[in-house]
């Protein structure tokens, strides 16, 4: 039940998923202001636990901050079945991570996507609307309906190779900026679809 919860997944939970988590919150805040944390939960985890407890990778944090997001207070964690169970939408950096999620929770298939796949499908979906978002219950119902619509548009087809996000870890600022751009290509339209 409310709030509508989005789980972002990558490998180590220090680069791609933290950028997605915090840039999604920034995009939501632009739409609903200070109510964002009452209406939505954006969190993340990694398929590996090597970085558990660490802060966001510095170039990732810089991209979040440059784009108006809050990179503070982040701590990496390892993905668990319980985190999947508690999430209404699971957005993974790659198809391999989708397989990992479904290995833990096969019943999450209808709400688990590669991030780029979700963005690609969302562009062709008639977004279900039910008026203004005035309560956590409104936000939850709109979000669940949106995920159902995008899953229906997927039609059982697999993600495409181009839907994956490259791993920028250990690369320069240009790589992190490109990946952050790709993340925003999905999380900004997603925030609009959830709130408009």
N, C-alpha and C positions, 0 to 999 in steps of 0.2 A: 504493500500500500504506500501512499504518499510518503515522502516526495518521490517524483519520478527520478530514477537512479540510473546513471550511465557509468559503466565501468570501462576504462581504457586499459588495454593490455599491450605490452611489448615484451622484449626479452628480459631486460634488467631493471625496468622501471626507474631509469634515471634520465632518459633522453626523450624518446618519442611519446610514450604514454603520459609523462608529466607535462610535456608541452601541450598535448591534446586536452588533458584534464584542465589545465589552467587557462588555455585559450578558449575552451568551451565556456568556462565560467565567465570570462571577460565578454564573450559574445552574448551570453545570456544577460549579464548585467546591463549591457547596452539597451536591452529590451525591457527588462523588468526592474532595473535599479537594485535597491537594497533588499528587495524581496527575494533575490536569487536563491539564497540558502534556505529560505522557507519553502520554496517551490521545487527546487531541483538539488540533486546530489551528483556531483561529478567527482569520481575517484578513480584510482588506478592501481595496477599491480603488474609484476613481471613473472614470466614463466620460470625464470631462474631466481634463486634467492641470494646470489652472490653479493648484491648491493643492499640487502635489507638494512634499513636504518640510516642509509646514506642520504645526503641532500641531492637535489637535482644536479646533473652534470652542468658545470658552469656555462658552456656555450648554449645549452638548452635554456637555462635560467635567463641568460641575456636576451634570447629571442622572445621569451615570454614578457620580460620587462619592457623591451623595446616596443612591443605591440600593445602595451597598456594593461597587461595581466600582472597578477601577483605571484611571484615565484617563491615567496617566503614561507617558512614553516613546513616545507615538503620533506617527507621521509619515505624512502622506497620500501616496498614490501613485496612478499612473494604471493602469487596467486593461490587462492584456495577455492574449493568447491563452495564454501559458505559465501565468499564474496560474489561468486557467480549467481548463487541462489538469490542473493539480496538485490540483484541488479535487473532492471527492466530492459536494458539495451547493453550489449557487450560489443565494443568496437576494438578490433585487434589491428596491430600494425601490419601483419602479414597473414597469408593463408595458413602457414605453418602454426601460427599462434591460435587461429580458429580451431585447427585440429587438436591442439593441446587443450583448449577450453572444452571442446566436445568430448575429449577423452575423460575429463573430470566429470562433466555433466552433459551427457548426450541429449537430455531433454531441453537444453538451452539452444538448440539449433535454430529455432525460429526467431530468436532475438540476438543471435551472434553473427557479426559481419566483419569483413575486412573494412577498415575505415574508408578507403577509396571506393570500395564496392558500394557501401552505404550511400556515399555522396553521389556516385554515378546514378544509382537507382532513384534516389530522392529527387533528382532533377526531373524525372519523368512521372512522378507520382502526384496525383491530385491530393493535396494535403487535406485531411479531414479537419474541419473547423467546427467549433461549437460555441462561438462567441468569445468574449474576453476571458482571459485567465485571471480569476479573482481569488482563487483559493488553491491550496495544495491538491485538493481533490480534482479540480479542473485541470491542473497541470498534469497530474497523473493520468487521467482519462485521455487527454489529448496525446500524451506521449505514447501510451499503449496503443492507441488507434493508429498513430503514425508508424510505429514499428510493425504493426500488423499489415499496413498498406505497403510498406517497403518490402516486407517478406513476401507478400503476394506478388509484387512486381518482380521479385527475384525468380519466382517460378521454379525453384529447385535447381537453377543453373549455378555452376560453380563460379567463384570469383575469377577475375581475369588477372594475368600476371602484372599488368599495369596498375592494378588496384593496390598492390603492396607499397608500403613506405620503406624507402631505403634506410638502413641503419647508419646514422651519421656519427656514431661513437668513434672517437679518435680522429675525426676529420676536422676540417677547418670551419670557420664561420660561414662560408658560402654554402657548405653542405647543410649546416643546421638551418640557415635561412631558407633554403629550398624546401627542406622537409617541413618547416613551420608554415611556409606558404601552402604546401599541399594539405597540411592539417586544416588550415583555415578554409580551404576550398570545400571541406565537408562540415566543420563545426559551425561556421557562420550561417550557412543555409539551414543547418539543423536547428540552431537557436531560433532563427526566424520562423521556421515551420512549427516549432513548439510553442511560440509565444504570439504569433500574429493572428 
